[in-house]
Amino acid sequence: MSPHFDVIVIGGGPAGLTAGIYLSRAKVSTLVLDTGIVGGQMVLTHEIANYPGVEHISGYELARTMKMQAQSFGCKIRSNIKITDVQLEGEIKSVEVNGKESFTAPAVIVATGGRSRLLGATGEVEFKGKGISYCATCDGDFFQDKEIIVVGGGNSALEEAVALTKYASKVTVVHQFDHFQALEHYVEEAKKNEKIDFIMESTISAFHGDEKLRGVTIQHIPSGEKTEMKIDGVFIFIGYQPNTEWLNGQLELSHYNEIVVNKDMETSLPGVFAAGDSITKRFRQVTTAVADGTIAALVAAEYVNRLKKEVRSVEVA
């Protein structure tokens, strides 16, 4: 017989761990499953300096603290597993891991997060978090009076390029086309900012450095010509990918493949909730993920407790 829980949380980032903390503290039996290292994208952040009540902490340490807190309340956590089958319809949901273990619960919280779209250039993985960032809000102030590059030409790229001029001495926008995809007011604002330069019809083909990023190779796409450029940091804004492929159409998704939820984090299926970076939302921060996880946990607990009361009333009758 499959191990049974009140709630299964799929995803062990800040949203999933927060849900685990709230549920377990409320004596709701909870299992958190994560396909990687517990902590999600937060673990890759060298330093978090905008988490309320904490002056600065590494993403790894914050994740470790959240994990230990959840476990202290009795939350079960399994990491580095492979989810091989998920059935979310019906009164009892099931999750199979590693092709051999199955877990069941009447409620599931999906908190699988997402990932920034990678540029795919040589050295990008090596220097991620060591000069390469995908979040201006998270890392902008680490580049005070530095020269940086912003890659992209959409709304987010130009908006963040302008925001980064609060810290950087110079921002160079590198874009693969000869025109921007952003709305006109974003383009105008960026162009009138004296700190911002533009390199069009180009891309970064390689990142260079030692223990941290020191420079890049910029390739002009039409001609193929390559130039080297010393740089202190690179911010990449070329899109975002929610980790929802594994759902196989079981939940309603937006045209960006984000899970559609209401204000209570309820999805299109009864008993299935979602939180964090995999849902439809504008801002993706550790704090917003924590808020989502809190709401999802509280509503899921209400759902599970209501089911238990209904079962008891039937038994008494």
C-alpha positions in Angstrom: 0.0 0.0 0.0 1.3 3.4 -1.0 2.3 5.8 1.9 -0.5 8.2 2.4 -0.3 11.9 3.4 -2.7 14.7 3.9 -0.8 16.9 1.4 1.9 16.3 -1.1 4.0 19.3 -2.1 5.8 18.9 -5.4 8.8 21.3 -5.4 11.1 22.2 -2.6 11.9 25.9 -3.3 10.8 28.7 -1.0 7.1 28.3 -1.9 7.2 24.5 -1.3 9.2 24.7 1.9 7.0 27.5 3.3 3.9 25.3 2.5 5.7 22.4 4.3 6.3 24.6 7.4 2.8 25.9 7.7 1.1 22.5 7.0 3.3 20.5 9.3 3.0 23.0 12.1 -0.8 22.7 11.8 -0.4 18.9 12.2 -1.3 18.2 8.6 0.9 15.3 7.5 3.0 16.6 4.6 5.5 15.2 2.1 7.7 17.6 0.1 9.2 16.1 -3.1 12.0 17.8 -5.1 13.8 16.6 -8.2 17.0 18.5 -7.2 18.6 20.1 -4.2 16.0 21.5 -1.8 15.9 25.3 -2.2 15.2 25.7 -5.9 16.6 28.7 -7.7 17.2 30.3 -4.4 20.2 28.0 -3.8 22.0 29.6 -6.8 21.8 33.1 -5.3 25.2 34.0 -3.8 23.6 36.6 -1.4 20.1 37.6 -0.6 20.0 41.1 0.8 16.3 42.0 0.5 14.6 39.3 2.6 12.7 41.0 5.4 14.3 40.7 8.8 17.6 39.4 7.4 20.4 41.8 6.5 22.1 39.3 4.2 22.2 35.6 3.8 23.3 33.1 1.0 20.5 31.4 -0.8 21.9 28.1 0.3 21.8 29.0 4.0 18.2 30.4 3.7 17.1 27.2 2.0 18.8 25.1 4.6 17.1 27.0 7.4 13.7 26.6 5.8 14.3 22.9 5.3 15.3 22.4 8.9 12.4 24.4 10.2 9.9 22.3 8.1 11.5 19.1 9.3 11.3 20.3 12.9 7.5 20.3 12.6 7.4 16.8 11.2 7.4 17.5 7.5 8.9 14.7 5.4 11.2 15.8 2.6 12.6 13.8 -0.3 15.1 15.4 -2.7 17.0 14.4 -5.8 14.2 12.1 -6.9 12.7 11.7 -10.4 8.9 12.1 -10.7 7.8 9.4 -13.1 4.0 9.7 -12.9 1.5 12.1 -11.4 -2.3 11.6 -11.3 -4.1 14.8 -10.1 -7.7 14.0 -10.9 -10.1 12.3 -8.5 -10.4 12.5 -4.8 -7.1 10.9 -4.1 -4.0 12.1 -6.0 -0.9 10.0 -6.6 2.7 10.7 -7.3 5.2 8.1 -8.4 8.9 8.7 -8.0 11.9 6.8 -9.5 9.5 4.5 -11.2 8.9 2.4 -8.1 7.5 4.4 -5.2 4.1 5.9 -5.0 2.6 8.4 -2.6 -1.0 9.4 -2.2 -2.9 12.4 -0.7 -6.2 14.1 -1.1 -4.4 17.4 -1.8 -1.4 18.4 -3.8 0.5 21.7 -3.9 2.5 22.3 -7.1 5.5 24.5 -6.4 7.9 23.4 -9.1 9.1 26.9 -9.9 10.7 27.9 -13.1 13.9 28.8 -14.7 15.2 31.8 -16.7 15.8 31.0 -20.3 19.5 30.4 -20.9 21.4 32.1 -23.6 23.3 28.9 -24.4 26.7 30.5 -24.7 30.0 28.9 -23.7 30.7 29.5 -20.0 27.2 30.5 -19.1 26.7 27.7 -16.7 30.1 28.1 -15.1 29.6 31.8 -14.3 26.0 31.7 -13.3 25.9 33.4 -9.9 29.5 34.5 -10.4 28.9 37.6 -12.6 25.9 36.3 -14.6 22.5 37.0 -13.2 18.9 36.7 -14.3 17.4 38.9 -11.6 18.1 42.7 -11.4 16.1 43.1 -8.2 18.1 40.3 -6.5 21.6 41.2 -7.7 21.6 44.8 -9.0 23.2 46.4 -5.9 26.2 44.0 -6.1 27.3 46.0 -9.2 27.6 49.4 -7.7 29.7 51.6 -10.0 30.4 48.6 -12.3 30.1 48.2 -16.0 27.5 45.6 -17.0 25.7 44.1 -20.0 21.9 43.4 -20.3 21.0 40.8 -22.9 17.6 41.1 -24.5 15.2 43.4 -26.2 11.8 42.9 -24.7 9.9 44.8 -22.0 11.8 43.1 -19.1 15.2 43.6 -20.6 14.8 47.4 -21.2 12.9 48.0 -18.0 15.6 46.2 -16.0 18.4 48.0 -18.0 17.0 51.3 -16.8 16.6 50.1 -13.2 20.2 48.8 -13.2 21.5 52.3 -14.0 20.8 53.1 -10.3 23.8 51.0 -9.5 26.0 50.5 -12.6 28.2 53.2 -14.0 27.4 51.9 -17.5 24.9 49.5 -19.0 25.3 48.0 -22.5 22.2 46.4 -24.0 23.1 43.6 -26.4 20.2 42.5 -28.6 20.1 40.0 -31.5 17.8 42.0 -33.8 18.0 45.4 -35.3 14.8 46.5 -33.5 13.3 45.9 -30.0 10.3 43.8 -29.1 9.5 46.1 -26.1 6.7 48.6 -26.0 7.6 52.0 -27.2 7.7 53.8 -23.9 10.3 51.2 -22.6 12.4 51.8 -25.7 12.2 55.6 -25.3 13.1 55.5 -21.6 16.1 53.3 -22.3 17.4 55.4 -25.2 17.2 58.7 -23.3 19.2 57.3 -20.4 22.8 58.6 -20.7 24.2 55.5 -19.0 22.8 53.0 -21.5 24.5 52.1 -24.8 23.3 49.6 -27.4 24.9 46.9 -29.5 22.3 45.6 -32.0 22.2 42.5 -34.2 24.6 40.8 -31.8 24.8 38.2 -29.2 27.2 36.9 -26.5 28.9 33.8 -27.8 31.2 33.1 -24.8 31.8 34.2 -21.2 35.3 34.4 -19.8 36.9 34.7 -16.3 38.6 32.9 -13.5 36.8 32.6 -10.1 34.3 35.2 -11.5 33.2 36.7 -14.8 35.8 39.1 -16.3 34.7 39.5 -20.0 32.6 38.3 -22.9 32.9 37.6 -26.6 30.3 39.5 -28.6 29.4 38.2 -32.0 27.8 40.4 -34.7 25.2 38.1 -36.2 25.0 39.3 -39.8 28.8 39.3 -40.3 29.9 36.8 -37.8 32.6 39.2 -36.5 33.6 38.7 -32.9 35.0 41.2 -30.4 36.2 40.9 -26.9 34.8 43.1 -24.1 35.8 43.4 -20.5 32.8 43.5 -18.2 31.9 43.2 -14.6 28.5 41.5 -14.9 25.9 40.3 -17.3 22.1 40.2 -16.8 20.2 38.0 -19.1 16.5 38.7 -19.8 15.5 36.6 -22.8 12.4 34.9 -21.4 11.3 32.6 -18.5 10.3 29.0 -18.5 7.9 27.6 -15.8 8.6 24.0 -14.8 5.2 22.7 -15.9 6.0 20.3 -18.8 5.6 17.2 -16.5 1.9 18.1 -15.9 0.9 16.7 -19.3 -2.1 18.9 -19.6 -3.7 18.0 -16.3 -4.0 21.6 -15.2 -5.1 24.7 -17.0 -2.0 26.7 -18.2 -1.6 30.2 -19.6 -0.2 30.7 -23.0 3.2 31.1 -21.3 2.7 27.6 -19.8 2.2 29.0 -16.3 -0.3 27.4 -14.0 -3.5 29.4 -13.8 -4.6 30.0 -10.1 -7.1 32.2 -8.3 -6.3 34.4 -5.3 -6.5 31.3 -3.0 -3.9 29.5 -5.2 -6.5 27.0 -6.4 -6.0 25.5 -9.8 -8.5 24.1 -12.3 -8.7 20.8 -10.3 -10.3 20.4 -6.9 -7.7 19.6 -4.2 -4.8 20.8 -6.4 -3.1 24.1 -5.5 -0.1 25.9 -6.9 2.4 28.4 -5.6 5.7 30.1 -6.5 7.3 30.8 -9.9 5.3 28.2 -11.8 2.0 30.2 -11.5 0.7 33.2 -13.5 2.2 36.2 -11.8 4.2 39.4 -12.5 6.9 39.4 -9.9 9.1 36.4 -9.0 11.0 36.9 -5.8 11.7 34.7 -2.7 9.3 36.8 -0.8 6.4 36.4 -3.3 7.1 32.7 -3.4 6.9 32.5 0.4 3.6 34.4 0.3 2.2 32.1 -2.3 3.3 29.0 -0.3 1.6 30.4 2.8 -1.7 30.9 1.1 -1.6 27.6 -0.7 -0.9 25.8 2.6 -3.6 27.5 4.6 -6.2 26.8 1.9 -5.0 23.3 1.4 -5.3 22.7 5.2 -8.8 23.9 5.2 -9.6 21.6 2.2 -8.1 18.5 3.9 -9.8 19.3 7.3 -13.1 19.8 5.5 -12.8 16.4 3.8 -12.0 14.7 7.2 -15.1 16.3 8.8 -17.2 15.0 5.9 -15.9 11.5 6.3 -16.5 11.6 10.1 -20.0 12.8 9.6 -20.7 9.9 7.2 -19.3 7.4 9.6 -21.4 8.7 12.5 -24.5 8.6 10.3 
